[in-house]
Amino acid sequence: MNDPSKLPVAKPPSAKPPLGLVPVLQLLQIPEKCLTILVKDHLPGLETLMPVQGEIQLHHKGTFLEVSAQATAIVTLGCDRCLNQYNHRIALDTTEIIWLEEAEDLGPGDALEREIEFEDLVERISPRGSFDPAQWLYEQLCLAIPPQQLCDLDCDGILVETEVAQPSEPAIDHRWAALAQLKQQLPS
């Protein structure tokens, strides 16, 4: 029977994001319209060995938010060559512009039929909405995970034994024994 003291302890689900939502209008009331958020917490959906550490800076620039972050985390990845797990440090130093504008009102069928313009490929939030720093930081850290995951640049991959034992005499299926005897009687 399992000892309850040795079972892993699950974190209780949090009712609010660990960093909290930041209302965009609240940024206008802060001196210099700048907010710095210190981060030292685990992010939902991102399994890290230690809490994500760093800071996020939000600058309200009138028609857009300038969001920058410096953060580090250690994640466990699986090597694409040898399939072993290894720890990888993610160091993030990034800046993004998020436009403050209302989303276009689209009908339920319009989203599938709509042509995507270049301008639609930028991030937007409502000027009366809220910015989710935990979600934004999660997305940036996921983008920082290398697409090709290698435990070492010189990783040889899975080692396969190529040496095969050669029997001294080839094994003959007993069903073919009569044919083998006939073959030995034939002149070479």
Secondary structure, DSSP 8 states (H G I E B T S, - for coil): ---GGGS-------SS-SS--EEHHHHHHSGGGEEEEEEEE--TT---SS-EEEEEEEEE-SSEEEEEEEEEEEEEEE-TTT--EEEEEEEEEEEEEEEE-------TTHHHH----GGGGS-EE-TTSEE-HHHHHHHHHHHHS-SS--S-TT---S---------SS----GGGHHHHHHHHHS--
